[in-house]
Amino acid sequence: MKTRYSMLEGNPLKSIIRFAVPIMLSSLLQYNYVLVDNIIVGRYVSTDALAAVGGVGSINSFIIGAALGLTSGFTIPVAHAFGAKDKEKIAHYSGSSITVSFLIGILLVMIAHVISTPLLKLIGTPEEIIGLSSAYVNILYFAVPFQMLSNSFTAIARAVGESKKPLYFFMVSVFVNFVLDLLFVKHLHWSVEGAAMATLLSHFTATLLTGIYIFRFNENVRIKRSDLKLNWKTAWTQLKLGIPVSLQFTITSIGSMCLQSAVNSFGPNVMAGFTAAGRVENLTNIPMSGLGVGTQTFVGQNYGAENYERIIKSVKKIFFLDLLVSVLMSGTLLLIGMPVVNLFMTEPNEEMLYAAHKYIIATAECYSLVAVLFVLRNTLQGLGFTYANTVAGAGELIGRISIAFILTPQLGFNAVCYAAPAAWLLADIPLAVIYLRKQKAFQALAKKQKVET
């Protein structure tokens, strides 16, 4: 088993940062699927088209986020097996993750096509753009099985400590997406359908490349044909870990859809400004998110190796590091926010720019809250306590619904801008309580280990 991918020894922060940087770059590249779609559609089609593509974000999070949440949970046992140096379990859980991910992906395609248009109507998508939004998502959702497979392959690689190779594959897929976006939207004038088709084909490219790597070239994962056979007991073990993570995405997305309905009530111009600012905020989220994924892998491997004291000491350091990063990202968001927003629009008006500016200011003021969320949630997820994800998701749901239905009618768009910070705060509180309880248990285990040795 290759030890150079291990996070079981050496300086924890150095290991996590070195591991997380390729993840951040991969996330940046993955984000480019949406970013490129938005910029090209906004510049070469129309503002209504930008609003249509942006307005489906909450629904995409509901459907695609739920799907990808499952795969994140499926591969937790792979990290534990790697820490325990059990090659057979690594292959067994990896093979099961791939099979179950693909089957669920096929099921979700069928469900997504049934519910997408009714959901667009439910969140109050304006009549002038609902046709564009529906056309976009009904092509995009054919990519779900490929996204699930690609995410599964990538999660397996990261669980055994490899974060660089997926980065190279995403670089190729993002280039494919960019070229096809220009071809389909700018030159062939396929409108939002062209943007969706470009994204679909780029996801297929990522799946093909990451799959070849896992099956042929990763020396820590040796999947046999028998590992790919559906094993109901193993599948249920992984589903028990994956479902709470998926529910977190689902619950959070319901809150986002409720909030989107409040945004939609202000009209297409505010929708476009809100969409553009949200895209920039997602961009500055990437460093904290990447550190969170790195933390999950670190914790998962060390939990499998029963390095309890190493986990406790390291999480404290990671916590302060992420808070520092959040301050830096707040400054970055304030610095680049509006210039990047302008990239999305050829003819921005005062209403669009006002909405974008208010959203950026509110987010930058409260970024430390999301740093706490990423550290605590990913630590508990790495330990296998994925039920905490559902609890955190419920907190986020309460925050967004309260803003959408109680405060927005009273305070207007200003309330909408503080929905995300309110959601982060209400997720942080239960996560902190759960982690402190688990920390006491691990401290007791660490003391017991010292006595025994």
Salt bridges, closest charged atoms under 4 A:
GLU162 OE1 - LYS165 NZ 3.70
GLU219 OE1 - LYS2 NZ 3.76
ASP227 OD2 - LYS224 NZ 3.64
GLU309 OE2 - LYS313 NZ 3.12
GLU309 OE2 - LYS450 NZ 3.21
GLU396 OE2 - ARG377 NH1 3.57
GLU396 OE1 - ARG400 NH1 3.14
